[in-house]
Amino acid sequence: MKRNQISLLALTALLAAPACADDAALREQAKGLFEVIPMQAPQLADNNAVTRDKIDLGAKLFFDPRMSKSGVFSCQSCHNVGMGGVDGLETSIGHGWQKGPRNAPTALNAVFNIAQFWDGRAPDLAAQAKGPVQAGVEMNNTADNLVATVKSMPGYVEAFAKAFPGQSDPVSFDNFALAVEAFEATLITPNSKFDQWLTGSDSAMSEDEKAGLKLFIDTGCASCHNGINIGGNGYYPFGVVEAPGAEILPAGDTGRFKVTKTASDEYVFRAGPLRNIALTAPYFHSGKVWDLKEAVSVMANSQLGAKLEDKQLDQIVAFLGTLTGEQPEVMHPILPARTTETPKPVQMN
Amino acid sequence: MKRNQISLLALTALLAAPACADDAALREQAKGLFEVIPMQAPQLADNNAVTRDKIDLGAKLFFDPRMSKSGVFSCQSCHNVGMGGVDGLETSIGHGWQKGPRNAPTALNAVFNIAQFWDGRAPDLAAQAKGPVQAGVEMNNTADNLVATVKSMPGYVEAFAKAFPGQSDPVSFDNFALAVEAFEATLITPNSKFDQWLTGSDSAMSEDEKAGLKLFIDTGCASCHNGINIGGNGYYPFGVVEAPGAEILPAGDTGRFKVTKTASDEYVFRAGPLRNIALTAPYFHSGKVWDLKEAVSVMANSQLGAKLEDKQLDQIVAFLGTLTGEQPEVMHPILPARTTETPKPVQMN
């Protein structure tokens, strides 16, 4: 009995042996395409210094529903730090129960994207933070009302003064955005199985997961989905080979064309960042596909003209599962108390 | 100069001296009426054992918007742990942007109330937790759909099995409610200035705050607002002496009458618990009063027929401010990932 067990172990070791050689070659290839998520939040251009005070203020603002006109929605409503940085809806529900036009992108690791939003219209997270707050279908607030709200609460006034020392009027819409950016930049998810493997731990990924990675590279997925976020760093037409159905790619949303007004940007979108993709269903800017396997199949067909076998799809999905990192541990902030000066929430338009 | 300072100190000491004697008498009186919030969550009847596993599961469920039909609202939406346990709205906004009938009561220290809801229709927090989840104007879910949602996610199935060991079918609506209750029972706010003073620290409250406490007792507020939550432990008619205007006390909401069908319970409500009241505007079951001073004035007039002077109102408000305790530190939970079996959110009715 014991002898049998040893033989089995030896056999397993033999079977595993070729994988080690494969690992080295595959890792070399992968290192040319992808990057590991760092353990610490990165430095931010145009937002120095990212102090603990600024991050703490940003957390308060991120979680505060009083930043919306109705008092119902905060950044956290659509970018839930406990749900992979998304809301799990096709497209977000906003002011007056309106349905937003596109699926909410994850806030996790968003700091590593080339730009923000599906069409990249915001160059950084600070610019992004100003969008949903003012969008009529989202938080429906105005910059003035947001600043008045914040200024009415001594707890916020003090926090802004600490986060932006030496400024004569620290409570401003620009500083709101910088504080939110500072907090969001901490929402990174290191130590995924993929990152552990990429940095040398052969056993961090299963054989199926490695086969999926190889397929992901060989089929061509990695030509758009690469870099630190396995996507999020370039713009590509949706439907290179064959446009998916109007359900998935609605004709009315021309993507980056709306930003650049350039004909070649019609139906062009930022390649979706695939970090934590197993947590962020539903998929695509339309949010119409709920099953990751189906999303991979749609992509293979429409972008690469590839018909993958069922097992291959499973292996790619298994690989994508290794992109789930350690989720951020966020203490829910205690928000400053309102005063009689604080603008009241308004639910009607 | 130094001599003057010493004289001033001596004078201050003299002036303060009578306050010490007063403190002892006032404290003795207060101890007969009020109780200190304990440092630890209390034991729960009918919910044994309250283990760390059960509390952690309850936190997940409390923060999970997928417990609502729309995927938009969680318990946290209306009982925000960072905003004094409320949503800061007149009445809560729920499914389809419907406006709820009454102001959301705080979840903080709610475990100490005699019963839950403004009319006390739920005997405990577990019974309470089942209400908003199924209410059409709130989360609009069904028990079956909630259980199907939870059962579709292995992360939840494991967490229920750990929280309810030895049960053959641990994922149930009853256990959902027990787990939420276990978490909510941890949301207590000890160490308020009032509690520090009540346990012997004369300097924890200012002279104005102590004067406010004395007024609170002498005017008669404490005849309804007493016990550990300074309220929340008995039922009283709103408008004992003079009914407030229909704006504050809408004619259609007959309060506890709806529960007991007893004529004498018309417009009877549970006395509002006043812990952390400075954080939980707007006030009353109608949520129509935003200013705590105005709320105190309305109460004095309608319940006690007392016309308090402006300074007296300020002192009572100052006392009420001492009821703000240490707010709960809650790590935002990481929620289990949905699967292809998870029911999709439905925003329409």
Interface residues (C-beta under 8 A of the other chain):
Chain A: F63 D64 P65 R66 S70 G71 V72 S77 N80 V81 G82 M83 G84 D87 G88 L89 I93 G96 W97 K99 A278 L279 A281 W290 D291 Q327 E329 V330 M331 H332 P333 I334 L335 A337 R338 T340 K344 P345 Q347
Chain B: F63 D64 P65 R66 S70 G71 V72 S77 N80 V81 G82 M83 G84 D87 G88 L89 I93 G96 W97 K99 A278 L279 A281 W290 D291 Q327 E329 V330 M331 H332 P333 I334 L335 A337 R338 T340 K344 P345 Q347
